Amino acid sequence: MRVSMIGAGYVGLVSGACFADFGHDVICIDNDADKVATLNRGEVPIFEPGLTDLVHANVQQGRLAFAAEASSIAKADAVFIAVGTPSRRGDGHADLSFVYDAVRDIAPLLSARAIVVTKSTVPIGTGDEVERILRDMRPGVDLPVVSNPEFLREGAAIQDFKHPDRIVVGTEDARARSVLAEIYRPLYLNAAPILYVSRRTAELIKYASNAFLATKITFINEIADLCERVGADVQDVARGMGLDNRIGSKFLHPGPGFGGSCLPKDTMALIKTAQDHGAQLRIVETVSTVNEQRKRAMARKVVAALDGSIRGKTVAVLGLAFKPNTDDTRDSPAIALITALQDHGAFVRCYDPAGMEQAKLGLEAAIYCDSAYGAAAGADAIVIATEWEQFRALDLARLKSVMAYPVIVDLRNIYRADEMKRADFRYVAVGRSEIE
Ligand SMILES: NC(=O)c1ccc[n+]([C@@H]2O[C@H](COP(=O)([O-])OP(=O)(O)OC[C@H]3O[C@@H](n4cnc5c(N)ncnc54)[C@H](O)[C@@H]3O)[C@@H](O)[C@H]2O)c1
C-alpha cells in the first residue's frame, strides 16, 4: 500500500516508520521544513527508544521518505493525518486548526481512490467536518474519511504500535475498511483485534480511554494522600487492589499528577465536548481539577521536608520529561513543580537524561546540569520527579557527599524508606509514612 503521513511528530513518525517496516511504501510529510531536513540528513528529531534504527533501516530499504511538500500524496492509497491537536488557548477545547489546515492542503492533491484517515486525537464530529471540507473542495469525488485513533505511549511507542491491544477503525465505508485491513494486516496476523465501529464512536473511544486512565491515576493519588494521613502504605494498597483482575495493576502508581502531551489536554477537550452537548462529565471534571492542583501542591511536600521554608534554599530536581524514555516535557508535572518551587523562593538545579532541550524553551530560570550528581551539588534537597532508570540506582553516599543537606523527596516512590534511612537521608515519598 502507498501511505502518506501528514505530520512527522511523535505519532506520525513512529506510525510512518512502523507502516514502512510492515512493507508499505510510506512518505511522511511535515510542514516544518527544518524537521524534514533533519530527517533527510538521517537524524531523528525526537528521543524514542529504537526509532532511529527503525527509520534508518526503512529509509535504506527505500520504503520510507520525508518531504515538506504534500505533492507526493497524489499516489497515496491512504493519507493519515497525525498533526497536533493541542488545547486551544483560553477555553480548553481541542485546537483543530492544524487538522483542518492539513485537510485543505491535501484536498486538491488526493487521487479519486484515496481514503483519508484521522490518527490525531480529535473531538467527536471532527470527521464529519473533515468530510465537509473535502466535499466542498472536491465536489463529486468520493473520499471516505476514517477515524483511526492512536494509543501508543511515548517511551514504548514502537512496541505499542506493533503490539497494540486493539486497533480502532471508525468508518462505515466498505472500501475504507478493506484499505485499513490491508494496511494493518501484519498486526491482524499477530491477533491484534480490529474493532470496526462508527466514526463518532471511534473518536469517543480514544477520549474515553484517556479519561479513564487519567481517572485511575488521580484515584490512586488521592488514596496516597489518605495513606499519608492514616499511616498506610499506598504501594501495598495499589498492589492489593491491582491483583484484582477487575481492577488491574496498571496506572495505579501514585505520583505528582499526570502530565504529558495527551492526558491533560484530552480530558479537558472531552469535558468541553460533553458540555457543548449538555452531558456533564462530573467525574472527569473533578479528575482534571484535582490533577492540576496536585502538580503545584507537590512543592508543599518539599517545603515541609525542609522544615517549612525553601526561600533561598537550593532544590535539585531530577527528571523534567513527563515520564521516562522520552524527551517530551509538554505539561510535565516536573515543570509545574519547578515553577512552584521558584515561586516559593527556591533556586532550582535540574537534570534530565533527554528532556533538557525541550524544558529550556519554557523554563529559563533553572540551572541545567549534566548529571544527577551535578544537580545535587550544594542542594538542600533532591526531588525525584521522573522515574528514569538511571535515577533508580543512585550512589547515595556520593549524593550525600555533594549535597548541603541529605534530603530526598521521591515523588515516584522508586526507593525504599529503610535503604534511605540506612544511608542517613531524610526521605519523603508519596503515600507512605516518613521514617525519621
Ligand atoms: N504523543 C503521543 O504519545 C500521542 C499518542 C496518541 C495520540 N496522540 C495524538 O496524535 C496527534 C499528534 O501528536 P504528536 O505528539 O505526534 O504531535 P507533534 O506536535 O509531535 O507532531 C505534529 C507534527 O505535525 C506537523 N504539522 C502540523 N501541521 C501540519 C500540516 N498542515 N502539514 C504537515 N505537517 C504538519 C508539525 O510540524 C509536527 O511535526 C495529536 O492529536 C495527539 O493528541 C499523541
The ligand as an ORCA input file, in Angstrom:
! r2SCAN-3c Opt
* xyz 0 1
  N       2.299     11.893     21.568
  C       1.607     10.817     21.895
  O       2.029      9.979     22.700
  C       0.240     10.576     21.282
  C      -0.380      9.328     21.457
  C      -1.613      9.112     20.874
  C      -2.221     10.128     20.156
  N      -1.618     11.339     20.015
  C      -2.271     12.378     19.208
  O      -1.632     12.405     17.945
  C      -1.607     13.745     17.442
  C      -0.173     14.152     17.139
  O       0.548     14.188     18.348
  P       2.139     14.325     18.384
  O       2.548     14.188     19.796
  O       2.725     13.417     17.350
  O       2.305     15.853     17.888
  P       3.645     16.597     17.459
  O       3.442     18.014     17.803
  O       4.836     15.853     17.969
  O       3.669     16.428     15.870
  C       2.793     17.071     14.984
  C       3.552     17.371     13.687
  O       2.614     17.823     12.705
  C       3.262     18.816     11.918
  N       2.236     19.597     11.207
  C       1.337     20.474     11.715
  N       0.531     20.953     10.724
  C       0.926     20.337      9.579
  C       0.482     20.408      8.224
  N      -0.545     21.183      7.846
  N       1.125     19.664      7.305
  C       2.166     18.876      7.659
  N       2.626     18.759      8.943
  C       2.007     19.488      9.881
  C       4.084     19.596     12.918
  O       5.122     20.313     12.302
  C       4.597     18.471     13.839
  O       5.849     17.975     13.390
  C      -2.299     14.593     18.497
  O      -3.658     14.719     18.179
  C      -2.134     13.774     19.753
  O      -3.141     14.048     20.704
  C      -0.393     11.571     20.555
*
